[in-house]
Amino acid sequence: MIFNRKIYNDFLKWKETKKGREALLVEGARRIGKSTIVEEFAKKEYDSYILIDFNDCPKQVIDAFNTKLVNLDDFFAILSYVYNVPLYPRKSIIIFDEVQQFPKARQTIKILVKDGRFDYIETGSLISINENVKDITIPSEETSIKMYPMDFEEFAWAMGKFTICDYIRECFDKKIPLERGLHNEVMFLFKQYMLIGGMPQVVLDYILNTFSFAACDTRKRSIINLYRKDIRKIKGAYKSKVEAVFNQIPAFLSKHEKRIILSTVDNGIHTEDSYEKTFLWLEDSMFVNNCFKCNDPNVGLSLNQDDSAIKCYMGDTGLLFSMAFDENTINSENLYMQIMNDKLSINKGMLYENAIAQLLAARGHKLFFYTHYNEAKHRNDIEVDFILSTTNSKGSKIIPIEVKSGKNYSTGSLDVFQKKYKSRVAQCYLIHPKNLSLKDDGIIAIPPYMTMCL
């Protein structure tokens, strides 16, 4: 089963605008469906294609990269022969799958694109990791695009709900709530998405096994173990530290204050080293979505980034749930159904906030949060989960977002933030499980499935 993915339209745009002048690099974490959707694109949009999987590449092909690039006629003849696929100038595409396994292939893109006969797509995970690029020259003839797990709309399509998101957008634009029955239905769908996640193989297991949470949980654990194996392949001395932080992500996120003070992560290691060697590796791997502290919330959020603290969200919320609970606990206590039926309160906030981070990252937002410490009260009096920047006809503004998992909540932080930075704020949003509503203080409360509209 091939799921509809929004990135397919980005592939079409690349093909139409670049016309062979640049290769396309599709970067993403393991098991998010890169190879599947790229091969589907090649099948539909070209007369022929060759997929070179560098996880299991024939020796003749590796030899061709090492010795035949001086004569591209010979190079293409070998590829065509080995894969038994004819190549047609400007009508064929060659895919370098898992290109991080053979970085030299990525370096050859400059020569191949200049030749101009065929199009090229590279896919891979851990592509940005330093040890995978340190010995090659990164080609400038390369358009890079990041791919993420399925977002909520793609999950809805997979579940056969092809039009519900159009209705959601219509309601968001008009600032009106969904019809009550539909809101309940979409919230049920969102909780499924939150627990299953957006890994295509996991979603497929869920569907093929008559919507079995147990079946998809097994698949999720295999993906988590794959990530751990990738971490253990790190050649630097910080390997054990990366693995320790990765394993502690559920513990970090289950705390009331989810931010991590980097200087306390590992005594004896400088903050700069912690950031560069640990959290940056995790972000480059795309296993996680890092959320950075912003000291002075303004449209130039990156200019006011504070590297002393960070929030580290899992790239996929379904994986986070399986990491947070061991297999026996999930089966014995039937935690999936407890959360689906709103019977479990602990850790639900962790899941909601991680899901919002996942959806915002998939929309291309770099994540920032804001806290303000009140010296007189000896505590934080403002805590805003996410801050986005936006530009429209009225200029550039910021959008503060607070996430609540329960139906009973306060908006104290948002109220204070809105007053403190009134001239900078475009709109304040509260994300919670209830239907859309307009608050007297000007805050718009939206259900989590409307995050895709921000």
C-alpha positions in Angstrom: 0.0 0.0 0.0 1.4 3.4 -1.0 0.2 6.3 1.1 -0.3 9.8 -0.3 2.5 12.1 0.8 2.5 15.9 0.4 6.2 15.8 -0.5 5.3 14.3 -3.8 4.2 17.8 -4.9 7.6 19.2 -4.0 9.2 16.5 -6.2 6.9 17.7 -9.1 7.9 21.3 -8.5 11.6 20.3 -8.5 11.3 18.4 -11.7 9.5 21.2 -13.5 11.7 24.1 -12.3 15.1 22.6 -12.2 14.9 20.5 -15.4 17.9 18.5 -14.6 20.1 21.4 -13.5 20.2 20.2 -9.9 19.8 16.9 -8.2 17.3 16.5 -5.3 18.4 15.4 -1.9 15.7 14.0 0.3 16.8 13.8 3.9 14.9 12.3 6.8 15.1 9.9 9.7 14.9 6.1 9.1 11.6 4.5 8.2 9.7 7.6 7.3 9.0 6.4 3.8 11.7 8.2 1.7 12.6 5.4 -0.6 9.0 4.3 -1.1 7.7 7.7 -2.2 10.7 8.5 -4.3 10.4 5.2 -6.2 6.7 5.9 -6.7 7.5 9.3 -8.1 10.1 7.7 -10.5 7.6 5.1 -11.7 4.9 7.7 -12.4 6.8 10.6 -13.8 9.6 9.0 -15.9 9.8 6.5 -18.7 12.4 4.5 -16.8 14.4 4.6 -13.6 17.3 2.9 -11.8 17.3 2.7 -8.0 20.8 2.1 -6.6 20.5 0.9 -3.0 23.8 1.6 -1.3 22.9 -0.7 1.6 23.2 -3.6 -0.8 25.0 -2.4 -3.9 26.5 -4.7 -6.6 30.3 -4.6 -6.8 30.2 -3.6 -10.5 28.3 -0.4 -9.6 30.8 0.6 -6.8 33.6 -0.1 -9.2 31.9 2.1 -11.8 31.8 5.0 -9.4 35.5 4.5 -8.6 36.8 4.1 -12.1 34.4 4.9 -14.9 33.3 8.5 -14.2 36.0 9.7 -16.7 33.9 8.2 -19.4 30.2 8.7 -18.6 29.1 6.6 -21.6 30.7 3.6 -20.0 29.4 4.5 -16.6 25.7 4.6 -17.7 26.2 1.5 -19.8 27.3 -0.4 -16.7 24.3 0.9 -14.7 21.9 0.0 -17.5 23.4 -3.5 -17.8 23.5 -4.3 -14.1 20.0 -3.2 -13.4 18.6 -4.3 -16.8 16.9 -1.0 -17.3 17.2 1.2 -20.5 18.0 4.8 -19.9 16.5 7.6 -22.1 18.0 11.1 -22.1 15.8 13.6 -20.2 13.2 10.9 -19.7 15.0 8.7 -17.1 15.9 9.2 -13.5 18.6 7.6 -11.3 18.0 7.2 -7.6 20.9 7.1 -5.1 19.1 5.4 -2.1 20.7 5.5 1.3 23.5 7.6 -0.2 25.1 8.2 3.2 26.4 4.6 3.0 28.6 5.7 0.0 29.3 9.4 0.3 31.4 9.4 -2.8 28.3 8.9 -4.9 27.0 12.2 -3.6 30.2 13.9 -4.6 29.7 12.7 -8.2 26.5 14.6 -8.5 28.4 17.6 -9.8 29.8 15.6 -12.8 26.5 13.8 -13.5 24.3 16.9 -13.4 26.7 18.8 -15.6 26.4 15.9 -18.1 22.7 16.7 -18.2 21.3 13.4 -19.6 19.3 12.3 -16.6 17.7 13.5 -13.4 19.0 12.4 -10.0 17.4 12.0 -6.6 19.4 11.1 -3.5 17.8 9.8 -0.3 19.3 9.1 3.0 19.2 9.3 6.8 22.0 10.7 8.9 23.2 12.7 5.8 24.1 15.8 7.8 26.1 13.9 10.4 29.7 15.2 10.2 31.3 11.8 9.8 29.2 11.2 6.6 30.3 14.3 4.9 33.8 15.1 6.2 35.7 13.4 3.3 33.6 14.7 0.4 32.9 18.0 -1.3 29.2 18.8 -1.0 27.9 19.5 -4.5 26.3 22.9 -5.1 24.2 21.4 -7.8 21.8 19.9 -5.2 18.4 21.0 -3.9 17.9 19.7 -0.3 14.6 18.9 1.2 13.7 17.5 4.6 11.1 14.8 4.9 9.2 14.0 8.1 6.9 11.3 9.4 3.3 11.5 8.1 1.5 14.6 9.4 -2.0 14.5 10.7 -3.6 15.2 7.3 -1.6 12.4 5.7 -2.6 10.1 8.5 -6.3 11.0 7.9 -5.9 10.2 4.2 -4.4 6.8 5.2 -7.4 6.2 7.4 -9.8 6.9 4.5 -10.7 10.4 5.7 -10.0 12.3 2.5 -12.0 15.5 3.0 -12.2 16.1 6.7 -9.1 18.4 6.7 -10.7 20.6 4.1 -13.6 21.1 6.5 -11.1 21.8 9.4 -9.4 24.5 7.4 -12.7 26.1 6.5 -13.7 26.2 10.2 -10.3 27.6 11.2 -10.4 30.4 8.5 -13.9 31.4 9.6 -13.0 31.0 13.3 -16.0 28.8 14.0 -16.1 25.4 15.8 -16.6 22.1 14.0 -20.0 20.5 14.3 -20.0 18.7 17.6 -20.2 15.2 16.3 -17.4 15.8 13.8 -15.2 17.4 16.4 -15.5 14.3 18.6 -14.8 12.1 15.5 -11.7 14.1 14.6 -10.4 14.2 18.2 -10.7 10.4 18.2 -8.7 10.3 14.9 -6.1 12.7 16.4 -5.6 10.5 19.5 -5.1 7.5 17.1 -2.4 9.6 15.3 -0.8 10.6 18.5 -0.4 7.0 19.7 0.3 5.3 16.4 2.5 8.1 15.0 3.4 8.9 11.4 5.8 6.1 10.5 4.3 4.5 7.3 5.1 0.9 8.2 3.5 1.4 11.7 0.4 2.9 10.1 0.2 0.1 7.6 0.5 -2.5 10.4 -2.3 -0.8 12.2 -4.6 -0.9 9.2 -3.7 -4.4 8.0 -4.1 -5.9 11.5 -7.7 -4.6 11.9 -6.6 -1.5 13.8 -4.5 -3.4 16.4 -2.4 -1.2 18.7 -0.4 -4.2 19.7 0.7 -5.0 16.1 1.9 -1.4 15.5 3.6 -1.3 18.9 5.9 -4.2 17.9 6.9 -2.3 14.7 7.6 0.9 16.6 9.9 -0.9 19.0 11.9 -2.3 16.1 12.3 1.3 14.7 13.4 2.6 18.1 16.0 -0.2 18.3 17.2 0.7 14.8 17.8 4.3 16.0 19.7 3.0 19.0 21.9 0.9 16.7 22.6 4.0 14.6 23.6 5.9 17.7 26.0 3.1 18.7 27.8 3.5 15.3 28.9 7.0 16.3 32.7 7.1 16.1 33.1 10.0 18.5 33.7 9.7 22.3 30.3 11.3 22.9 28.5 8.2 21.6 27.4 7.1 25.1 26.2 10.5 25.9 24.0 10.7 22.8 22.4 7.3 23.7 21.8 8.4 27.3 20.0 11.6 26.3 18.0 9.7 23.6 16.8 7.2 26.2 15.9 9.9 28.6 13.7 11.9 26.3 10.4 10.5 27.8 11.7 11.3 31.3 12.6 14.9 30.2 9.2 15.5 28.6 7.2 14.0 31.5 8.4 16.7 33.8 6.4 19.9 34.4 9.4 21.9 33.2 10.4 20.0 30.1 13.4 22.2 29.2 16.9 20.7 29.8 19.6 22.9 31.3 22.6 21.7 29.2 25.1 22.4 31.9 23.4 19.8 34.2 23.2 17.0 31.6 26.6 15.7 32.3 28.9 17.1 35.0 32.4 17.7 33.7 31.5 18.4 30.1 31.2 22.0 29.0 27.8 23.3 27.9 29.2 24.0 24.4 30.4 20.4 24.0 27.0 19.1 25.2 25.2 21.2 22.6 27.5 20.6 19.7 28.2 16.9 20.3 24.8 15.6 21.6 21.7 17.6 20.9 23.0 18.8 17.5 23.8 15.2 16.5 20.2 14.1 17.5 18.7 17.0 15.6 20.9 16.3 12.5 19.8 12.7 12.6 16.2 13.9 12.6 15.4 11.5 15.4 14.2 14.5 17.4 12.9 18.0 17.0 14.9 20.4 19.2 13.1 23.5 20.6 15.3 26.4 21.6 14.9 29.0 24.3 14.3 32.5 23.1 15.3 35.3 25.5 13.7 38.2 23.6 10.7 37.0 21.6 10.7 38.9 18.4 10.4 38.1 14.7 14.2 37.4 14.6 13.8 34.4 16.9 17.1 32.9 15.9 18.9 36.1 16.8 17.8 35.8 20.4 18.4 32.0 20.8 19.7 31.0 24.2 21.7 27.8 24.0 21.8 27.2 27.7 18.5 25.4 27.7 16.6 23.2 25.2 13.5 21.1 24.9 14.1 17.8 23.0 10.9 16.3 21.4 10.8 13.0 19.6 10.5 13.3 15.9 7.5 10.9 16.0 5.0 10.9 18.9 4.0 7.3 18.4 7.6 6.3 19.0 7.7 8.4 22.1 4.7 6.6 23.6 6.4 3.2 23.0 9.6 4.5 24.5 7.8 5.8 27.6 6.2 2.5 28.6 7.7 -1.0 28.4 5.8 -3.6 26.4 4.5 -5.5 29.4 3.1 -2.4 31.0 1.3 -1.4 27.8 -0.2 -4.9 27.3 -1.1 -5.5 30.9 -2.7 -2.1 31.6 -4.0 -1.6 28.0 -2.7 1.9 28.0 -3.6 2.6 24.4 -7.3 2.2 25.1 -7.1 4.1 28.3 -5.7 7.1 26.5 -8.2 6.7 23.6 -11.0 6.8 26.2 -9.6 9.6 28.2 -9.1 7.4 31.2 -5.4 8.0 31.6 -4.2 11.4 32.8 -0.5 10.8 33.5 1.9 11.6 30.7 -0.9 12.7 28.4 0.4 16.3 28.4 3.8 15.0 27.2 2.1 13.3 24.2 0.1 16.3 23.2 3.0 18.7 23.4 5.2 16.4 21.5 2.6 15.9 18.8 2.2 19.7 18.4 6.0 20.0 18.1 6.0 17.3 15.4 3.3 19.0 13.4 4.9 22.4 13.6 8.3 21.0 12.5 6.6 19.2 9.6 5.3 22.6 8.5 8.8 23.9 8.3 8.9 25.9 11.6 12.0 26.1 13.7 10.9 25.6 17.3 11.3 28.1 20.1 9.9 28.5 23.6 10.0 31.3 26.1 10.2 31.5 29.9 10.6 34.4 32.3 12.0 34.0 35.8 10.4 36.3 38.3 13.1 37.2 40.9 10.5 38.4 43.5 8.5 35.2 43.2 11.5 33.0 42.8 9.8 31.1 40.0 8.9 31.3 36.3 5.9 33.5 35.9 5.7 33.1 32.1 6.0 29.8 30.3 5.1 29.7 26.6 5.4 26.3 24.9 6.0 27.5 21.3 6.6 30.8 19.5 6.3 31.2 15.8 7.0 34.2 13.6 4.8 35.4 10.8 4.8 38.0 8.1 1.7 39.5 6.5 0.4 42.8 5.0 0.6 44.4 8.5 4.2 43.5 9.0 6.1 40.8 11.0 4.8 39.5 14.3 5.1 36.6 16.6 2.5 33.9 17.6 2.7 32.5 21.1 1.2 29.0 21.6 0.3 27.3 24.8 -0.6 23.5 24.8 -3.0 22.0 27.3 -4.0 18.3 27.4 -6.8 18.7 29.9 -10.2 20.4 29.5 -9.6 22.4 32.7 -6.8 25.0 32.4 -5.6 28.5 33.0 -4.1 31.0 30.5 -2.1 33.0 33.0 1.2 32.8 31.1 -0.4 33.7 27.7 -2.3 36.6 29.4 0.9 38.0 30.9 2.9 37.4 27.7 0.3 39.1 25.6 0.4 42.2 27.8 4.2 42.3 28.0 4.7 42.0 24.3 1.5 43.4 23.0 3.0 45.4 20.1 4.8 42.3 18.8 2.0 39.7 19.0 -0.1 38.9 16.0 -2.4 36.4 17.7 -2.2 34.1 20.8 -3.3 30.5 20.5 -4.3 28.0 23.1 -4.3 24.4 21.9 -6.5 22.1 23.9 -8.8 19.0 23.4 -12.0 21.1 23.2 -13.6 22.7 20.1 -12.6 26.1 18.7 -13.6 29.1 20.8 -12.8 32.8 21.0 -11.8 34.0 24.5 -12.6 37.3 26.0 -8.9 38.1 26.4 -8.4 37.8 22.6 -6.9 34.3 22.8 -8.1 31.8 20.2 -8.5 28.3 21.7 -8.2 25.6 19.0 -8.2 21.8 19.1 -4.9 20.1 18.4 -5.9 18.9 14.9 -6.0 22.6 13.8 -2.2 22.9 14.4 -1.9 22.2 10.6 -3.6 25.6 9.9 -1.0 27.7 11.8 
